[in-house]
Amino acid sequence: MAAVKFEDVAKSFGDVNVIRDFSIDIQDGEFIVLLGPSGCGKSTILRLLAGLEEVTDGVISVGDKVVNELEPKKRDIAMVFQSYALYPHMTVHDNIGFGLKLMGHKPAEITQKVQEAAIMLQLDQYLARKPKELSGGQRQRVAMGRAMVRNPEVFLFDEPLSNLDAALRSVMRTQIKALHRQFRKTTLYVTHDQIEAMTLADKVIILRDGKVEQIGSPRHVFLHPANKFVASFIGSPAMNQVRAKLSYQSGQAVITLGDTDIPLPTSIDLAKKEEGEIIVGIRPTDIHVHATSVTSGEPLPLPLRVTACDFLGASVHIEADFGDDRMIIESPAEFDTSEGDQVTFYFDSSRLHFFDVESGNSLLSQQT
């Protein structure tokens, strides 16, 4: 196993800067997820580490070795792509063992390693089949097996589940997590799916336009988003963000939401933000249909006019107007309301998030 280090790494294609000042220390055996919208540079970072793209600036190290100038085959890295990239004329056995064959391993050794990987991936009964005879999930497992048998120092996954249906993605996430627990190999995983990021990662790196917005555990980035972008990107449905006014009364911070003044608990530190307009964020799951559902503080009323309801089985997503802003509430499925209803919801001020209007940065101290 090996640690991975990026130091001020940049990548440009002509005049276009795709990656800018990317730095991170990845510990031996960590599972890191690169998360962000399409075009943010996630896959480019993987390709730079794999040696499929040249670094414009900065240093990449694997273990104690700088790999900037090393050929891909000398970096001891295995990559699983979004497309399965299987050889259609080869059997599952030969696809999994092809890399070992190129490396000069003996046939008996290749067969043994292929059999071991196939058992772990539940492919042992399909070794004689061709890729066209497999389902999408089975093909993806073949691609994973091809990477596993090489026993590399680092695994790279580039959106490996995006071609699968929702149920199969869930199964594959479980298998990938189980394999990582077993082998504890350093892993970088690219996705735009926050569910994959939250369920798989030891640490999440959230990217936008080639720059890091926040790094932390899934729990940390969800509970303590560094800025408006992270707050809206992490969480489904996305965090509600509405404009409010901040003032101070006898030294206590007060926010005005609509026509309601809400004194904030002294435990909330707004980094000495001056009075004026701010952005207030609240997650749909922190808005409740009953006052008794607020368990961590005093329930505060939030009168809203319902504009739409989406029944999702286990829950209902309610869309409501709040002045010029829109809010989404996730309520229990048994709550019955209709378009046009005036409903008073409830929330706890300690569950609010606060962001600067200009920079978008959080006004709360970033707890660990």
C-alpha positions in Angstrom: 0.0 0.0 0.0 1.1 3.6 -0.5 0.2 7.1 0.4 -0.5 9.6 -2.4 0.4 13.3 -2.4 -0.5 16.1 -4.7 1.5 19.3 -4.2 0.2 22.5 -6.0 -0.8 20.4 -9.1 -2.1 22.3 -12.1 -3.3 21.1 -15.5 -4.0 23.3 -18.5 -5.1 22.5 -22.0 -3.8 25.4 -24.0 -5.3 28.5 -22.4 -7.9 26.6 -20.4 -6.9 25.9 -16.8 -8.7 22.6 -15.8 -6.9 22.0 -12.4 -5.6 24.8 -10.3 -3.3 24.5 -7.2 -4.6 21.1 -6.2 -3.0 19.8 -3.0 -3.9 16.9 -0.7 -2.2 14.2 1.3 -4.0 10.9 1.0 -3.1 8.5 3.7 -2.1 4.9 3.1 -5.3 2.8 2.7 -7.8 5.8 2.6 -10.8 5.8 0.4 -11.1 9.2 -1.2 -14.0 10.4 -3.3 -13.7 13.2 -5.7 -17.1 14.8 -6.0 -18.4 17.6 -8.1 -20.4 18.5 -11.2 -19.5 17.6 -14.7 -16.5 19.5 -16.0 -15.0 20.3 -12.6 -11.8 18.3 -13.2 -12.4 15.1 -11.2 -11.5 12.7 -14.0 -8.5 14.8 -15.0 -7.0 14.4 -11.5 -7.3 10.6 -11.8 -5.7 10.7 -15.3 -2.8 12.8 -13.9 -2.2 10.3 -11.2 -2.4 7.4 -13.6 0.0 9.0 -16.0 -2.6 9.3 -18.8 -2.1 13.1 -18.8 1.0 15.2 -18.1 1.1 17.5 -15.2 1.4 21.2 -16.2 2.8 22.2 -12.8 3.3 20.7 -9.4 4.3 17.3 -8.0 2.5 14.0 -7.6 4.0 11.3 -5.3 3.1 7.7 -4.7 4.7 6.5 -1.5 8.1 8.2 -1.4 8.4 8.3 -5.2 7.7 11.3 -7.4 5.8 9.9 -10.4 5.5 12.9 -12.7 7.8 11.5 -15.3 7.0 7.8 -14.9 5.2 5.9 -17.6 1.7 4.7 -16.5 2.8 1.0 -16.4 5.5 1.8 -13.9 3.3 3.6 -11.4 1.7 0.5 -9.9 -1.8 1.9 -10.3 -4.9 0.2 -11.6 -7.8 2.1 -13.0 -11.5 1.1 -13.5 -13.3 3.2 -16.1 -16.9 4.3 -16.6 -16.9 2.2 -19.8 -16.0 -1.4 -19.0 -13.3 -1.5 -21.7 -13.5 -5.3 -22.0 -12.2 -7.3 -25.0 -15.4 -8.7 -26.6 -13.6 -11.7 -28.2 -12.1 -12.8 -24.9 -13.7 -14.8 -22.1 -14.2 -13.4 -18.6 -11.2 -15.4 -17.5 -9.0 -14.0 -20.2 -10.3 -10.4 -19.7 -9.5 -10.5 -16.0 -6.1 -12.1 -16.5 -5.0 -10.1 -19.6 -2.9 -7.6 -17.6 -1.1 -10.4 -15.8 -0.3 -12.1 -19.2 1.2 -8.8 -20.5 3.4 -8.7 -17.3 4.7 -12.1 -18.0 3.0 -14.2 -15.3 2.9 -17.9 -15.8 -0.5 -19.4 -17.0 -1.0 -21.4 -13.7 -0.4 -18.3 -11.6 -2.8 -16.3 -13.8 -5.5 -18.9 -13.4 -5.1 -19.0 -9.6 -5.3 -15.2 -9.3 -8.3 -15.0 -11.7 -10.1 -17.7 -9.8 -9.5 -15.9 -6.4 -10.8 -12.6 -7.8 -13.8 -14.2 -9.5 -14.9 -15.9 -6.3 -14.7 -12.6 -4.4 -16.7 -10.9 -7.2 -19.2 -13.7 -7.6 -18.0 -14.3 -11.2 -16.6 -17.8 -10.8 -19.5 -19.4 -12.7 -19.1 -17.0 -15.6 -15.4 -17.4 -16.4 -16.1 -19.1 -19.7 -18.6 -16.5 -21.0 -17.9 -13.6 -23.3 -18.8 -10.0 -22.2 -21.9 -9.9 -24.5 -23.4 -12.7 -22.4 -23.1 -10.7 -19.2 -25.3 -8.1 -17.5 -24.0 -4.5 -17.0 -23.2 -5.2 -13.3 -21.3 -8.4 -14.2 -19.2 -6.6 -16.8 -18.3 -3.9 -14.3 -17.2 -6.6 -11.9 -15.0 -8.1 -14.6 -13.4 -4.7 -15.0 -12.9 -4.5 -11.3 -11.4 -8.1 -11.3 -8.9 -7.1 -14.0 -7.7 -4.3 -11.7 -7.7 -6.5 -8.5 -5.5 -9.3 -9.8 -2.7 -6.9 -10.5 -2.6 -6.1 -6.7 -1.6 -2.5 -7.3 -0.6 0.1 -4.7 -3.4 2.4 -5.7 -6.9 1.8 -7.2 -8.6 4.5 -9.3 -12.3 4.4 -10.2 -13.7 6.8 -12.8 -17.5 6.9 -12.3 -17.7 3.1 -12.5 -21.4 2.8 -11.7 -22.9 5.5 -13.8 -24.0 3.1 -16.5 -25.9 0.9 -14.1 -29.5 1.2 -12.9 -30.3 2.4 -9.3 -30.7 -1.0 -7.7 -27.6 -2.4 -9.2 -25.6 0.7 -8.2 -26.6 0.1 -4.6 -25.4 -3.5 -4.8 -22.1 -2.5 -6.4 -21.5 0.2 -3.8 -21.8 -2.4 -1.1 -19.3 -4.7 -2.9 -16.8 -2.0 -3.5 -16.9 -1.0 0.1 -16.5 -4.6 1.2 -13.5 -5.1 -1.1 -11.9 -1.9 0.3 -12.4 -3.1 3.9 -10.7 -6.4 2.9 -7.7 -5.1 1.0 -7.3 -1.6 2.5 -5.8 -0.3 -0.7 -5.4 3.5 -1.2 -8.4 4.3 -3.5 -9.5 7.4 -5.4 -13.0 7.3 -6.7 -14.6 9.9 -9.0 -18.4 10.5 -9.1 -21.0 13.2 -9.4 -23.4 11.1 -7.3 -23.4 12.3 -3.7 -25.0 9.1 -2.5 -21.9 7.2 -3.7 -19.7 9.8 -2.1 -21.5 9.7 1.3 -21.6 5.9 1.5 -18.2 5.0 0.2 -15.7 7.7 1.3 -13.5 8.1 4.3 -12.9 11.6 3.0 -14.7 13.6 0.3 -13.0 16.3 -1.9 -15.6 18.6 -3.4 -14.5 20.3 -6.6 -15.8 23.2 -8.7 -14.1 24.6 -11.8 -10.8 22.8 -11.0 -10.5 24.1 -7.5 -11.2 22.5 -4.1 -14.2 23.8 -2.3 -14.0 21.6 0.8 -12.3 18.5 2.1 -13.6 16.4 4.9 -15.5 13.3 6.1 -19.0 12.9 4.6 -20.5 13.8 8.0 -18.4 16.9 8.3 -19.1 18.3 4.8 -22.9 17.6 5.3 -23.1 19.2 8.8 -20.6 22.0 8.3 -20.5 23.1 4.6 -17.8 25.6 3.9 -19.9 27.7 1.5 -23.2 27.9 -0.4 -22.0 25.7 -3.2 -21.1 22.8 -0.9 -24.3 23.3 1.0 -26.4 23.0 -2.1 -24.4 20.2 -3.7 -24.4 17.9 -0.6 -27.8 16.7 0.5 -30.9 15.6 -1.4 -33.1 17.5 -1.7 -30.7 20.5 -1.7 -30.4 22.8 1.2 -32.9 25.7 1.2 -31.2 29.1 0.9 -33.1 32.3 1.5 -32.1 35.9 2.1 -32.5 37.4 5.6 -31.3 40.4 7.5 -28.8 40.2 10.4 -28.9 42.7 13.2 -27.7 42.9 16.8 -29.9 43.7 19.8 -28.1 44.2 23.1 -25.2 42.3 21.7 -27.3 39.3 20.6 -27.5 38.3 16.9 -31.0 38.5 15.4 -32.0 37.4 12.0 -35.2 38.6 10.3 -36.8 36.0 8.1 -39.8 37.5 6.4 -41.7 39.4 9.1 -40.2 37.3 11.9 -37.3 38.3 14.2 -35.3 35.2 15.4 -32.8 35.7 18.2 -30.0 33.3 17.7 -28.5 31.2 20.5 -25.3 32.5 21.9 -23.7 29.2 20.8 -24.0 30.4 17.2 -20.9 32.5 16.3 -21.3 34.5 13.1 -17.7 35.5 13.0 -18.5 39.1 14.0 -20.4 39.6 10.8 -21.7 43.2 10.4 -25.3 43.9 10.2 -27.0 43.6 6.8 -28.2 41.0 4.4 -27.0 37.4 4.7 -28.0 34.0 3.3 -29.7 31.6 5.7 -29.7 27.9 4.9 -31.9 25.1 6.3 -32.1 21.6 5.1 -35.5 20.2 4.0 -35.3 17.5 6.7 -34.9 20.2 9.4 -38.3 21.7 8.7 -41.0 19.8 10.5 -44.8 19.6 10.1 -45.3 19.3 13.9 -43.7 21.4 16.7 -43.1 18.3 18.7 -40.7 17.0 16.0 -38.2 19.7 16.9 -36.1 17.9 19.6 -32.9 20.0 19.9 -34.4 23.4 20.8 -37.4 25.7 20.8 -39.7 25.1 17.8 -40.0 28.3 15.7 -42.9 28.8 13.4 -42.5 29.1 9.6 -45.7 30.0 7.8 -45.6 28.9 4.1 -48.0 28.6 1.2 -47.8 25.1 -0.4 -47.3 25.2 -4.2 -46.6 21.5 -5.0 -46.4 18.1 -3.4 -44.5 15.1 -4.6 -45.3 11.7 -3.0 -42.2 9.5 -2.9 -43.5 6.6 -1.0 -41.6 6.9 2.3 -41.8 10.7 2.3 -43.4 13.7 0.7 -41.5 16.6 -0.8 -43.4 19.8 -0.3 -42.6 22.9 -2.4 -43.7 26.1 -0.8 -43.3 29.9 -1.3 -41.5 32.0 1.3 -41.7 35.5 0.1 -39.7 35.6 -3.2 -37.9 32.4 -2.3 -38.9 28.8 -2.7 -38.5 26.2 0.0 -38.6 22.4 -0.1 -39.7 20.4 3.0 -39.3 16.7 3.4 -42.2 15.4 5.5 -43.5 12.0 6.5 -45.6 10.3 3.9 -48.7 10.4 6.0 -48.8 14.2 6.1 -51.6 15.3 3.8 -51.5 18.8 2.2 -52.4 20.2 -1.2 -51.4 23.0 -3.5 -52.6 26.4 -2.2 -52.7 25.4 1.5 -51.3 27.8 4.1 -49.3 25.6 6.5 -47.2 26.5 9.6 -44.1 24.4 9.7 -41.5 24.4 12.5 -37.8 24.5 12.8 -35.0 24.9 15.3 -32.6 27.9 14.9 -29.6 25.8 16.0 -30.0 23.8 12.8 -29.6 26.9 10.5 -26.6 27.7 8.3 -25.4 31.2 7.5 -23.5 32.4 4.4 -22.0 35.7 3.2 -24.0 37.2 0.3 -20.9 38.3 -1.6 -18.4 35.5 -1.1 -20.8 32.7 -0.4 -18.6 31.5 2.5 -20.0 30.1 5.7 -20.3 32.6 8.5 -20.0 29.8 11.1 -16.7 28.5 12.5 -15.8 25.3 10.7 -16.0 22.6 13.4 -14.1 19.4 13.1 
